[in-house]
Amino acid sequence: MARIAPIILRRYLFGGQLPSTGCLRQLRQCRQTAQSVCSQRYHTTQTSTDSSLADSPIAYRKQLKDEAKTRKADGAKKSNKDNQTLDEWELTVGIEIHAQLNTARKLFSSAASTINDVPNTHVALFDVAMPGSQPTFQKETLIPALRAALALNCDIQRTSRFDRKHYFHWDQPSGYQITQYYEPFAKDGYITLYAHDGIAKEDGDQIRIGVKQVQMEQDTAKTISQPGGIHLLDFNRVGLPLIEIITLPQIHHPSTAAALVRKVQILLNAVDACVLGMQSGGLRADVNVSVRRRDTEESHEYAGVKGLGQRTEIKNLSSFKAVEDAIIAERDRQIKVLESGDVIEGETRGWTIGSTETKRLRGKEGEVDYRYMPDPDLGPIVIGQDLLDHLEATLGVLPDEEVNILVEQYGLTVKDAMSLVSLNDGGRIEYFRNVLDEYKTAEVDLATAGRFCGNWVLHEMGGLTSPNADEENPLRMTGEGDCIIPHSSLATLLTYLDSNKITGKTAKKVLARLFENGLEGNGDSVEAIIDQEGLWFSPLPNEEMEALARSVLDDKTVEEILAGKTGKINFLLGKLMRLDVDGRVDAQQATAMLRQVIEEQRKD
């Protein structure tokens, strides 16, 4: 192959300019398509083999639902909840999580750290391995990495070093990745998972999973594969700072593995180490899966854990469901292979959404294949104790502690507390606190106010939908707690409801109006909406309330209530409230009136 002049290569890498002659000319006809594709937002490597897919995209959530319906109709697969443990076989899983650090610069160059801008616009000479370029460690990238390691209860190594991991692929221009294989900056941590984190019931109330090490490393370029063997490369991503979190092989149930990845994402977001989750491509997981018969000891060992079966690795899982589904599929495949008398090969495998089995990608590389060596261009990282003391003191409240506070002090259920902490990258809990700060008064205790506000922030707001809203984030909630319904507006609405100036039905109606107004950019206040629609509470006279109460009575229900089934009165209350089209019926007043007219029938 003829040598490409450096100026031509530079123009191609940085500006997308192709020469009129030479080996690149065949791509000229694809340039228009390439530019339009690159201008979209991609977070992971995407492959398409059918151009018709672009004309009829299928939402990820709908795809999963359709596949679940098909499996249910076929009766061919147990639900994941009932498919965690097998009697004769033991599953063992270790996980490697790659998380993009929240930094302004790349790991070894001053280029901006971004994955959303125009492709190939934030690329330094070292990022594309230009001859003579040298890595320059950007020390500010160490701060979020240290926060992450502290949140994972790791021992911080005062001195760590970088190594070169050699392999050849088009997304790695230098032919090697800079990582920390031999001397990582953090070791010997752990993560505690609880029942409310979603672990398998077989793991009991809680389980502790060890973290072998946390290491810094650089990301690769982003590959967008197109039909016809065309691969588009975006070098904005190459060199982005990552941490790799390597757990010990101490997980034995697929749902616990998914719970661990979810918990890590929540932890990293809480300490501002990684603000892009799996849904945005900022976090990816590789799982190492092995099985063995429960009554036998196998010969394999990893990180001091002995007696394991031969493991395989499933790469680049990009959702919590994919983690669980891929582990179940690979477990079942390995068991089938062993039961047929064959052996498991150490290999790297892949997983596609909607698949029922993993697929071989390549043989598993080992330490020798990667030819690890210390990077001669980078010195050691020395971390001072004063920095560690400062980061520990400013780490803030971690999610487990925050859940406990929400349950014990704010009166929320564990389920609601977990939802508040995990939704919208931490934005929902910030919004809740802002609403509560404006709503609470000295007359209302904190637990009562917390339950009241929590119900509206989580459940009432969670039920708001509109054709004009984004499916994934209809409230446009940010990680800082900003929302299209200002927290002050919701606090005002709840204050009116609590003081009986409006009814619950009216409050829900106003909330829906605030939501629609927010989508349209209309800033009408709560008071203005209530005034415009005449929604201020005007209680019904007793005569009208009594007539309304008598209209919903039926002999059977009345007899059951008089016989002691007092809970049946809620059935009648529901019927009565549905008759209230103007929001003039107060639930407490209506309940009292129902009890009164029913008691009158007892006397009769």
N, C-alpha and C positions, 0 to 999 in steps of 0.2 A: 504493500500500500504506500502511495506517495506521501511524503511528509507534508503536513498542513502548516502553513506559515503561522507564527504566533499571532500576528495582527488579525488574520482571518478567524482564528480560534477565539480571540478576545472579543471580536465583533459579534460572533455567534453567541458566546456565553453571556455577554452583558447586554447586548442590544438586539439579539435575535436576527441579525443581518446575515443573509446567505449569499455566497458568491454566485454569479451567473453560470459558472462552469465548475466542474469538479464533482467529487463524490457526494456532495450535499445537494446538488441541483434537483434530485428526485423529490426532495422534501418541499420544494418551492410551491407546488400545487396544493400542499396541505397547510401552508403558512396561515392562510386566513382562518381556517378551522382551528389551528393550533392556538392562535392568539385569542379567539373567542373562548376556547376551553380554558386557557390559562387564566383568563380574567375572572373565572368563577372561584368560589371558595372551596378548596379541597383540604382535607385534614389527614387523609390516609391514602395509600396507593390504591388507585381505582383501575379496574380492568373491565373492558366492555368488548364483547365479541359480536354484538348485533346492533347495528346503528338504529334499528327501530326502537330500541329501548329509550332513546332520547325523546321520542315522540310520545311515549306513554309511560312516564315514570310511575312507579308504584311506591307509595309511602312505606317506610320501614315498618311502622307500627301496624299498618293494614296487612303487610306481607306476613308478619308474624301471626296475626289473628287468623288469616286465611289458612296458613299452614297448620295451626292448632286445630281448626275446624276439620281439616282434611284428615289429620291423624285421629281425631276423636271419632269421625265417621268410619274410618277403616278399622278402628279398634286395635291398631297395631302397636301402640306404644303407651307405656304407663306415664303418668304425669311425673315431672321431676321430683315433686314432693314425696311420691311413693317409690322413688327409684334411687335412694341414697345408699343403701347397704345391701350387700349380697351375703348369703349365709356361708358360702364356701370360700369366698375370695375377699382379700383385703386390698383396698385401693390406697395408694399413697401419692400425694401431690405436693410439689414445690412450685412456687410462683416467682417469676421475675417480672417486675413492674417497671416500665420506663415512663418517667414523668418529665414533661417539659417545664423547666424552671421559669419563674416569673421574673425575668430580667430584661433590661433595656438593650443589652449587647450580647453578642454571641460569646461562646466560651473562649475562643482563642483569637478573635479579631474584634475590631471596633464596629463592625457592621451592625445595623439595627436588628434586633431580634423580633421578627414578625413573620407570620404565615399568611397574612390576609392581603398584603399589598400586591401590586402588579408583579408577576413573576420576574425573577432575575434582576431586581432593582436594588437589592440590599446584599451585595456580594463583594467581599474583599478578596485580594489576590490570594491570600492563604486559603480561603474557603474552597477555591477551585485548584489548589496545588500548583500555582504558577511557580516555575523554577526560581529559586532564590528567595521565595517568601518564607517567613518564619512565624511560628505561633507565638502569640503574646497573651498570656493568661490574664483574663479580665477578672480581677480579684473581687469585684462586686457580685459576681455570680456565685461566690461561695456563701453569701449570707442566706439566701433562701434554701440552699442545700443544707446548711447547718440547722436552720429552723426545722426542716423536715426530719433530719436525723434525731434531733432532740424530741420531737413529737413521737417518734418511733422508739423512744427509750434506749437509744444507742449510746455506746461509749465512743466519744469523739477522739480520734487519733491526733495527737498534737503535730505529727509529721506524716504526710502522705505523699505519694509520687504517682506520676502518670506513666502509662505503658502504651506500646503500640500493638494493636490487634490486627494482623495482616489478613486481608482477603480482597478479592478482586470482584467488583461489581460496578455497573455504570453510575450508581448513586453515591459512590465513594471515590471522588477524583484522585485522592492521594494513594489509593491502594491499601490504606490501613485506617483504622479508627483509633483515636486517642481515648483511652479509658483508664481505669485504676484496678487492674486485675490483682496485682501482688500486694499493694499497700493502699487500700481504700481509706477514705477519710473517716469512716464510721463503721463500727462492728458491734456484734453481740447485742442487738436490740430485741424487742418483742412487741407484739400487738395482742391486746386482750379483746376477744369478741364475746358478746353477750347474746342471750336469747333474742333480745329485741333487735339485734343487728341482722337477724335472719339466718343464723347458723342452723345446721341440721338438728333435729330434736335428739338424735343419738348422741350429740356432743354435750347435752345437759344445759345447765344455766349459763356456763361460760367456758371458754377454752383459750389458752395462751399459745400463740404461734411465734416461734423464734425467728428473728431476722438475722441472717448470717452476716450480711454486710450491706452498706450503701455506698455506691461509688459514683463519681462524676464522669461523664463521657459526652462526646459530641454526637449530634444527630446526623442522619444522612440527607441527601437531596430527596425531594418529593418526586415520585415517578407517577405519571398519568399515562397509562397504556391505552392505545387506541387500536381500532381494527386495522388490519394490514401490516402488523408488525411494527407500528410506529410507537415510540416511547417519548413522551414529552418530559423534560426535566426542569424542575424549579429549584435553583440553587439558593433561594432565599432561606430554605430550611437547613441546608447543610451547615454544620457547625453550631446549630442551636444547642444551648446547654441542657443536658439531661441529667437526672439521677436514675440509677438502676437500683431498685430495692430487691434483694434476693432473700427469699424466706427459706427456712429449713423445711425439709420434706416431712412435715408433721400434720398435714391435712389429710383426712380420710373420707370426706364426704363432699360431693360436688357443690351443694348449696353453701357449705362453709367456705369453700374456695371463692365463690362469687361474693359472699359476705365480706371476706377479707379485702378483696379488691375494692369493693364499695367503701369499706371503712377507711382504707388508705386514701382514697380520693377525698373523702370528707375531712380527714386529718390534714392533708396537704393544703386543701383550700382554707381550712380554719387558721393555719399559721402563715397564709399568704405565700406558700412556697410554689404551688402550682394552681393556677386559677382556671385553667382549661381542663375540663373533665373528659371522660371517654367520648361523650357525645360530640365533642369539638375536636377530637384528635390529639388532645394534649396529654393523654395517658393511654398506654397500651400494655397488654399483659401477654407474656409467654408462660405456658404451663408445662411442667414436666410431670408425666403420668407414668406410673408403674403399678403392676398388680402382682400378687403372690397368693398362693393357697394359705389359708389361715393356719394349717397344721405343718407348714414347712418353713425353713429358713433359706432364703436365697443368698447369693454370694456377692451381690453388689452393695456398695457403700457410697454415701454422699454426705459430706460435711459432718462426719462422725456418726451418722445414722446408719446402722448395719442391717443386714438381712433383707435388703430391698430387691425387687425384681428389676429387670432391664427397663430403663426408662426411655420414653420418647418425648420429644418436645413439640408442642403445638404453638406456632408463632402468630404474633400480631392479632390477638383477639381484641376487639374494639367495643364490646358491650358486656355488661354483667351477665346477661342471658347467654351470650356466646361462650363465656367462660364455663358456665354450668353445663350447657348442652355439649360443648366440645369434649369436656372431661368424661361425661357419661358415654358419648359415642366412642371415644378412644378406649375407655375401660372395657366396654363390651367387645370391641374389636380385639383387644389383646387377650381377653378371656377365650374368645372363639378360636384364636390362633393357637393358644396353649392347649386347649382341650382337644384340638385336632392333631396334636403331637408335634407341631412346629415350634420354632423359637422366635422370640421378639428381637427385632433388629434395632440397634440404636440409630435413630434417624430423626430428621426434622419433618413435621407434617403440617398440613394446612387445614383450615376450616372455613367453610362458606355458610353464610346465613341460610337457614332452611335445609341444610344437608342432614343426612342421617349417619354419615360416617366421615372420618378424616381422610385426607389424601396425602400420599407421600410426596414430599418436595425434593429432598436430597438426603444423602447419608449424613449422619450427625458428625460435625467436626469436633475435634478435641483440642486440648491444649497444644499438642504438637502441630496440628494443622494450621492453627492460627499464628504460630511462631511468635508468641509474646516476647517482647523485649522492652527494657526501659527506654522511654523517649529521651534521646540525647539532647534535644533542643529545649527541654523544659526542666526547670529546677524543682525542688521539693516545695510543697505547700506547708508552711509552718503556721499553726493556729495558736494565738495567744490566749491565756486563761481569762484575761480581762474581756476579750470579745465573747467568749463562752458565757461568762457571768452576766454580761449585758443581755445577750440573747435569751438566756434562761429567765431573767427577770422580766423581760418584755414579751414573753411568748404568748401570754394571754390565757384565756380559759379554753381548754380543749373540749371537743364535742361530748365526751362521756360525762365530764363534770357539768357541762351546760345542760345536758339532758336531766341530770339529777336535780339541778337547780330549778328547772322548769317544772319538774314533777313535785318536788318537795315544797317549793316556795310559791309557785305560780298556779298550782292546782291542776296541771295538765296530766293527761294519761301518758304513759310511756310511748305509745304509738304516735300520739299527736306531737309530743316533744321531739321524737326522732324525725318526724316529717318536717317540722319547722326548721330543725337544724340542717337537714339535708337538701331541702328544696331551693332551687334558684341559686345554687352556688353560695349558700349562706345568706342570700338576700331576703328570704322570707322571715327569718328570725330577726333580722335587723328591722324590717318593716313592722313586725309584731311589737318589738320594744318601743319603736317610735310611736305607734298607736297607743300603746299602754301608757307611755309617759304623758301623753296629752289627755287621755281619758280618765285615769285614776284620780280619785279624790280621797280626802281623809275619811269620808263616811263609808267608803267601800274598802274591805280588806283586800290584800294583794291577791290571795288565792281566788276569790270570787271574781275580781276584775280580770285576772289572768285567764280563767276559764272562759269568761264572757268574750273577751277580745280574741282569744285563741280560736274559739269556735268560728267567729266571723272571718278572721284572717285566713284560716286554713280551709274551712268547709264552705262557707257561703261564698267567699271570693274564689275558691277552687272550682265552684260550679258554674262560674260565669263563662259563657261561650258566645261567639259571634262569627258569622262567615267572613267578616273582615279582620278577624284576629289571627295571629300566628298560632299554628297548631301546637308547637312545642312550648311557647311562652306567651299565652294570650294576654297576660297582664303586663308584659314587657318589664318584668321585674329584673332589676340589676343586682349584682352581687353586693352593692352598697345599700340596697333596700329602697331604691327609687322605683316608682310604679306609676301607671297612668291614672290610678286612683290615689291622689295624695293622702298620706297617712293622716294629715290634719282633717281631711274631709270625712274619712271613716271614723275618726275619733269624735267628730261633731255629730255624725249620724248616730253613733252608739250612745252618746250623751242624751240626745233627744229621745231615743228609744227607752233608755233606762229611766228617764224622768216622765215617761208616759205622755210625752208630747206627740208621739207618733206610735203606731202599732208595729208589731213585728212584720206583718204583711206589707205595710207601707215602707218599712226600712229596707226590705228586700227589693221592693220596686225602685226605690231611690238608688240603691246600690247598683242595680242594673242600668239605670240612667247614667250614673257616674261612669260606669264602664264604657257605655256607648259613646258618651261625650268625650272620654279620654281617647278613644280610637279615632274620633273625628277632630280632635284638637279643640273641643269646646270646653271652656273652663268654668261653666256655671257652678255656683256654690250649692251646698246642700240646702240652705235656706231658700235660694232662688228656685230650685227644682220643686220643693214642697209648696212654695207660694204659687208657682205657675200652675200646678196641677191640683191645688186645693187639698193637700193631703194632711194638713194638721188634724190631730185627733180631736174629734167631737163626739163624745160618748152618746150612745143611743139612750133615749129615755127608758125608764124601767118598763113601761108598757110595751114599747117596741121590742126590747130585749126579751121580755117574757113571751111575747108572741113568737119571736124567732126560736126561742128554746122549745116551746111546745110543738113547733112545726117539725122538729127533727126526732121527736119521741116515737118509739114503736113499742108495742105491748111486750114483746119478747125481751127486748133489751132492758126495759124498765123492770120487769120481773126478776131478771138476773141480777141487776144492781141491788134491788131490794132484798134479794136472797143472800147478799154478801159479796158479789163479784163487782166490787167498786171500780176496778180497772176498766170496766166496760164504759164508764162515763167518758173516757178519752175518745172512744169510738163516736159517741154522740157529739163531743166537742169538735172533732174533725169535720163532721157533717155540717155543724153550725158555722164553723169558720169558712167553709167553702161557699156558703151562702152570702158571705160578707164581701161584696164587690167594691165597696167604697173605703175599706179599711177603718170602719168605725167601731168594730167589735174588739174589745179588750179580752184577751183569753182568760184572765183571772175573773173578771166580771162575768163572763159567759159561763165559766165553770160553777161559780157560786149560784147563778140563776138556774142552771140545770139541776144542781143539787136541791134547790128550793122547790122547783116544780115536781121533781120526782118524790120528794118527801111528802108533798101534798097528796100525791096519789096513795102513799102508804096510809095516810090518815083516812082517805076515802075507803 
